[in-house]
Amino acid sequence: MSEVLDRYFDLIDSQNNPSIRRKLSFRLNRCFGNIDFKNKSMLDIGGGAGFYSFYAASMGAKKVVCLEPESAGSTRGMVDSFQTFKKSLNADGVIHLEVKTLQEFSQGNEKFDIIFLHNSINHLDEEACINLKTDKNSREIYSSLFKKISDLCNSGSKIIISDCSNYNIFPLLRMKNPFSPTIEWHKHQSPVLWADMLSKFDFQNPEITWNSFNRLGSIGRFFLGNKYASFFLGSHFNLFMDKK
């Protein structure tokens, strides 16, 4: 497995800057914690070019399905990049790309051990996400989506949601956040709200961690990886829950 993982990082380095390896490794550890991928299946919802899908495969996952609805408005060329990476990693038979939204996706009777949403939970339905707290129909839309995710899970599965919370000092002050200047804060919700909604669909044991700057590594995590510091920084969290 170590050889496959080395090849994964080598491919990442070849497409970016070699110095990204340490930062990416730290980010992956924060995103997945102690998740054991060996012989597990994963659904990567909104997986982009597949960096996280390919990491799961490199860590021993037996099957990974990456949902990336390029035709629904994601970055053009994402599918081509995915297929190139897949070929280079020799991941045929393990990783499968579905150019579909979660709403369009149908997997029959097959279920997954890991559900992963990285910066995509709010994009499942942006308008509904914005109005979750005030609009009954918006909550019903997300309830339907979470019911579908629950039905796609094996008992004991893990769901991991990584995203920005809408609780941040800068939008409250009507200022642009210098650490995350492109975030549209009104399109996000807190991990507590997501955990509360998911708990109604047989997900339990919520664990929330807060991300610091990848470049600061473990030192940054020690001092800044908490909800209080994050409120003044990027407000980026990881939510882990278990399926009953």
C-alpha positions in Angstrom: 0.0 0.0 0.0 2.9 2.4 0.7 4.0 2.1 -2.9 0.6 3.0 -4.1 0.3 5.9 -1.7 3.8 7.2 -2.8 2.6 7.0 -6.4 -0.5 9.0 -5.5 1.6 11.8 -3.9 4.0 11.7 -6.8 1.1 12.3 -9.2 -0.1 15.2 -7.1 3.4 16.7 -7.1 3.7 16.4 -10.9 0.5 18.4 -11.3 1.3 21.0 -8.7 4.3 22.0 -6.7 6.3 19.3 -4.9 6.0 21.3 -1.7 2.3 20.6 -1.7 2.8 17.0 -0.4 3.3 17.9 3.2 0.3 20.3 3.2 -1.9 17.8 1.4 -0.9 15.0 3.7 -1.8 17.1 6.7 -5.1 18.1 5.2 -6.0 14.4 4.4 -5.3 13.4 7.9 -7.5 16.1 9.2 -10.3 15.2 6.8 -10.3 11.5 7.4 -9.0 11.2 10.9 -8.6 7.5 11.8 -10.8 6.2 9.0 -9.8 2.7 7.8 -10.2 2.4 4.1 -9.1 -1.2 3.7 -11.7 -3.2 1.7 -14.2 -0.4 2.3 -16.5 1.3 -0.3 -16.7 5.1 -0.5 -19.1 7.6 -2.1 -17.4 10.9 -2.8 -20.1 13.5 -3.3 -19.0 16.5 -5.3 -15.5 15.0 -5.7 -14.1 17.4 -8.3 -11.0 16.0 -9.9 -11.0 13.1 -7.5 -8.0 13.9 -5.2 -9.9 12.4 -2.2 -11.3 9.5 -4.2 -7.9 8.5 -5.4 -6.5 8.9 -1.9 -9.1 6.4 -0.6 -8.2 4.0 -3.4 -4.5 4.4 -2.5 -5.3 3.6 1.1 -6.9 0.2 0.2 -10.6 1.0 -0.6 -12.1 -1.7 -2.7 -14.5 0.6 -4.5 -14.9 4.4 -4.8 -17.7 6.2 -6.6 -17.0 9.9 -7.3 -20.0 12.0 -8.1 -19.0 15.1 -10.0 -21.7 16.8 -12.0 -19.5 18.7 -14.4 -22.5 19.2 -16.7 -24.4 20.8 -13.8 -22.0 23.7 -13.6 -18.7 22.5 -12.0 -15.3 23.5 -13.4 -15.0 22.4 -17.1 -12.3 19.9 -17.8 -12.8 18.2 -14.4 -13.8 14.9 -16.1 -10.7 14.9 -18.3 -8.5 15.6 -15.4 -10.1 12.7 -13.4 -9.6 10.2 -16.2 -6.0 11.2 -16.7 -5.3 10.7 -13.0 -7.1 7.4 -12.9 -5.1 6.0 -15.8 -1.8 7.2 -14.2 -2.7 5.6 -10.9 -3.8 2.3 -12.5 -7.1 2.5 -10.6 -9.4 0.9 -13.2 -12.0 -1.3 -11.5 -11.7 0.6 -8.2 -12.7 4.2 -8.9 -15.8 5.0 -10.9 -16.8 8.5 -12.0 -20.5 9.4 -12.2 -21.2 12.7 -13.9 -24.3 13.2 -11.9 -25.7 15.1 -8.9 -26.7 13.2 -5.8 -30.3 13.7 -6.8 -29.7 11.9 -10.1 -27.5 9.1 -8.7 -28.9 5.6 -8.4 -26.8 2.7 -7.1 -29.5 0.0 -6.9 -29.1 -2.1 -3.8 -25.4 -1.4 -3.3 -24.5 0.5 -0.1 -21.3 2.3 1.0 -19.1 2.2 4.1 -18.0 5.9 3.8 -19.8 8.9 2.6 -17.6 11.9 2.0 -18.7 15.5 1.2 -15.8 18.0 0.9 -17.0 21.6 0.4 -20.1 20.2 -1.3 -22.8 20.0 1.3 -24.1 23.5 0.5 -24.0 22.8 -3.2 -26.5 19.9 -3.1 -29.1 22.7 -3.3 -27.7 26.2 -2.7 -31.0 28.0 -2.5 -32.4 25.5 0.0 -29.2 25.7 2.0 -29.4 29.5 2.3 -33.0 29.3 3.6 -32.7 26.2 5.8 -33.4 28.0 9.1 -36.4 29.9 7.9 -38.1 27.9 5.2 -39.9 24.6 5.7 -39.7 23.6 2.1 -35.9 24.1 2.2 -35.6 21.8 5.2 -37.7 19.2 3.4 -35.4 19.3 0.4 -32.3 18.6 2.6 -34.3 16.0 4.6 -35.0 14.2 1.4 -31.3 14.3 0.4 -30.2 13.1 3.8 -32.8 10.3 3.7 -31.2 9.2 0.3 -27.7 9.3 1.8 -28.9 7.3 4.8 -30.4 4.7 2.4 -27.0 4.5 0.6 -25.2 3.5 3.9 -24.4 0.2 5.5 -25.0 -0.1 9.2 -21.9 1.3 10.9 -21.0 3.5 7.9 -19.2 6.8 8.4 -20.3 10.1 7.0 -17.7 12.9 6.8 -18.7 16.5 6.0 -16.0 19.1 5.5 -17.1 22.7 4.9 -17.2 26.3 6.2 -19.5 27.3 9.0 -21.4 30.5 8.5 -20.3 31.7 11.9 -17.4 33.9 11.2 -16.3 37.3 12.6 -15.7 38.9 9.2 -19.2 38.6 7.6 -20.7 39.7 10.9 -18.7 42.9 10.6 -19.6 43.1 6.9 -15.9 42.7 6.0 -14.2 40.4 3.5 -12.4 37.6 5.2 -8.7 37.9 4.3 -8.1 34.1 4.9 -11.1 33.0 2.8 -12.0 36.0 0.5 -14.1 34.0 -2.0 -16.5 32.3 0.5 -20.1 33.3 0.2 -20.9 32.9 3.9 -24.7 33.2 3.6 -24.6 29.9 1.5 -23.2 27.9 4.4 -24.5 26.5 7.7 -23.0 25.4 11.0 -21.9 21.8 11.7 -24.3 21.7 14.6 -27.2 22.3 12.3 -26.0 19.5 9.9 -25.5 17.1 12.8 -29.0 17.8 14.1 -30.6 17.2 10.7 -28.6 14.0 10.1 -29.5 12.6 13.5 -33.1 12.3 12.3 -31.9 9.8 9.7 -30.1 7.3 11.9 -26.7 9.1 12.1 -25.2 9.4 15.6 -22.1 10.2 17.6 -21.3 13.6 16.0 -17.7 14.7 16.3 -16.6 18.1 15.1 -13.0 19.2 14.5 -11.8 22.6 13.3 -9.1 23.1 10.7 -6.2 25.4 11.0 -3.8 26.5 8.2 -2.2 23.4 6.5 1.1 25.2 6.2 1.4 25.5 10.0 1.0 21.7 10.5 0.7 20.2 13.9 1.7 23.5 15.7 -1.1 25.4 14.0 -3.5 22.6 14.8 -2.6 22.7 18.5 -3.1 26.5 18.8 -5.7 27.2 16.1 -7.6 24.0 15.5 -10.6 24.9 17.7 -14.0 26.6 17.2 -12.9 29.8 19.0 -9.8 30.5 16.9 -11.7 29.3 13.8 -14.3 32.0 14.3 -11.6 34.6 13.6 -10.0 32.6 10.8 -11.6 30.4 8.1 -14.3 28.6 10.1 -13.6 25.3 8.3 -14.8 22.2 10.1 -15.0 18.4 9.7 -18.1 16.6 10.9 -17.9 12.9 11.5 -21.0 10.8 12.3 -21.8 7.0 12.4 -24.8 5.3 10.8 -26.7 3.1 13.2 
